[in-house]
């Protein structure tokens, strides 16, 4: 009986001590901070997740034309500066035309010569055909007399030889005329080329836009474009009203990019 009472006393004292410790601990903040933690809950539902891919690139015009001269020479006139607005057909620059003026004059002189040669060849053909007709008439007349035993064999053979020579001269005159006509066509082509080259000394704007790049100054020599050379790029004209962004996306990110995805473009500040 005494043992049970002693045990109850020990339990009671322990309970009192525990209550005191709990009270002091709560007061001093040993157990919690004394404030309630608020939480929020939400019903589970399907939502679209936004996945972002970042990449660097550059903004450039959709249309930018490189201007290269067709012919070589010195720039004797330059009518634009970098940043100027131009319209299609505006005169931009002039390549020294003196060499091409001389070439045009030489081509015209050659054409006149070939035309004169053609006229001479045509006249020779007409003369050869006339001689052939006379030789032909004489041959048939002589042949008739020879068959009648009126003339000798030598006279007939002479008429026959003259007839054959006249026929050969007609053929030769025809070939000469064909060659002369070919020379005229060739000379006409040279004149056309010379005229085109002279026209190409003036460089015009192919499109409307802004001179975005100017590579030359007045007095510099430029090389014309050809089959084996791209020529000298003298300037560029860009349509700045329509721009595009050229971006290189990492190969690990490109699989997350699809057609018609939304794109946000950020442009760094431009000083000046």
Secondary structure, DSSP 8 states (H G I E B T S, - for coil): -HHHHHHHHHHHHHHHHHHHHHHHHHHHTSSS-SS---------------------EEEEES-EEEEE-SS-EEEEEE---TT-EE-TT-EEEEE--HHHHHHHHHHHHHHHHHHHHHHHHHHHHHHHHHHHHHHHHHHHHHHHHHHTT-S-HHHHHHHHHHHHHHHHHHHHHHHHHHHHHHHHHHHHHHHHHHHHHHHTTEEE-SS-EEEEEE---TT-EE----SS----EEEEEE-TTSEEEEE---TTTGGG--TT------------
